[in-house]
Amino acid sequence: MTLNTESTRTTCLVAANENNNLSEAKTKKDSKRSIEEHFEQLEKTIFVEGLTSVKTQDTYVIQNSLGKGGFAKVYKAQERSYVNRGLVQTVALKVIPKTRVSRPDQLQKVKREIELQSRCSHPNIVQMFSNWESKSCVAMVLDYCELGSLSAYSKQFDNRILGFERSATVIKEVLQGLKYLHQRGIIHRDIKPANILLSMGRAMIADFGLAVEKHEREFTICGTPNYISPEGMIAPLRFKPAIFTCSVFATDSY
C-alpha cells in the first residue's frame, strides 16, 4: 500500500495547529478569568477603603468604574481631603493589577507609558497628575473627561455621524495634540475614537499604553486593525500613520 506522504504531512500539521489553537484558547480563557478575579478582589477593598498613594498618602474615594482594557480598569474618583471639605475635584484613576504585569517587560511598558504621558502638558492631551506603584497595583491619576470617549459619544447621533462642524473641531484638536507629541518625538501608535476623550467641549488624546519615542528601536507592529495605516504595518516608527488614522475616523464621523 502506498501512502500519500504529502496528505499525511498536511493532516498532521492541521491537527497540530488545532491542538495549539485549543491550548492557546484555554490559556487566554484562564488568564482572563484570573484577571477578573483579581479585579473583583481588589474592588472589594478599594470601593470601601479607597486607594491611597504610596507617594503622597492621598486617598482617592472610588465612585464607579468607567471602563476597562486588557491590562487596566479606569475609575471615577475623588481625593478624600477634598470630599471632607465639601469640595469636588473629580479625577480618573487608572489601575493596573501587579499580577497583570508580572513579567519584567510588561511592567517596563507600563513605566514607559507613565514616563511619556507624565511629560505631556497640552490642552488636547489627557493630563497625568500623579502615579504610584504599590505591592498590589500601579495607579495613575488622570484628567476626568465627563463625556467619555469619542466612540461612545458618537452613539447618540444618527448612524454615529457627528456632522461637519463637530467633526472638524474634533479632528483639529486631535491634530493639535498629535503635533505636540510629534514635536517631542513621541509616537502614540493607537489613535482611534476610543482613545479620544471629550471634556468641556474639548477633544483629548488618551491611553499611552503603546506609545514610544521615535529613537527607540521598537519594530513591533501594533495598533487597532481598523485604524492602523498600510505603512504602519511595515514602518511602525513614523509619524504619518497617525495622520492616516485621523483621516479614517474623520471619514467615519462625517
Steps between C-alpha positions, in 0.01 A plus 500: 500500500635844403463784747432852382773666707400853403142440611620339823735790571223754440260309727761487774565872468129580515458281808801662666365847423159407640662374821708818526192717444307310769793538741532874426124549541507322837798711614325823398178390673687414820691829485179699452336320791792571733500870404128534570540321830786730595299813419205362695719451806669838456167680466371347824772702670523823302124565480491490881838641604597696188845486341792675670806635321823364643669822383274773637280300742196654333201266505264487205134413555382272220155581362448266206674321214535693175637218286769239461758377253732203473718608790315766697176635635416869523293638787332830572644624830544796734785585733372446856634825648289693247193291583550564872503875432187482289694568179485315172808406299417202283780300340535180300701232677662242272590185694713210374527192724860391555401143411405626151853633447692224672769476231780762506432604139130561578578716801760688294235586240274640771788710634566627148133596467522696825829665408379619159153617605621676815733711283208639300318821579259605225126587487436213256684229694366333815709629791663260747505664843662225701591132496632236736589133524404287800519129577155441352475741207627786287273807508478818293298810587369656179266766363136399538318546169130512576379435142701180466661381178426627151391145417238499777397863444424440132235240588249775586497617136317336210730243338772628737557796266606814690456740210749734337546765773542255789727274294717789385546623856596156632743430214663841540555447872631145455747627239612772741567233762686284248710795388604557862595133540688480171697815574623319812579177320211303652304256281162399643440197271135448597301804393133400466159631616513289818823677599368852439324629812269800518482752783338844510476511123864401452651189338793342685736217401508221759658158567875502441526123552658444157686832476874507431766757425617537142860403582397168658581189300146369527393302195186339640203562275215608723180698500133435429445319165220730380716810552861393439648640179650285220848648557456439873508129421857527369635821656350533849724783622387782275261786558294465180290201618336720767391746230355211298305389806352848547379495140335161558292600801433842343335311214309286752364800691392719209 
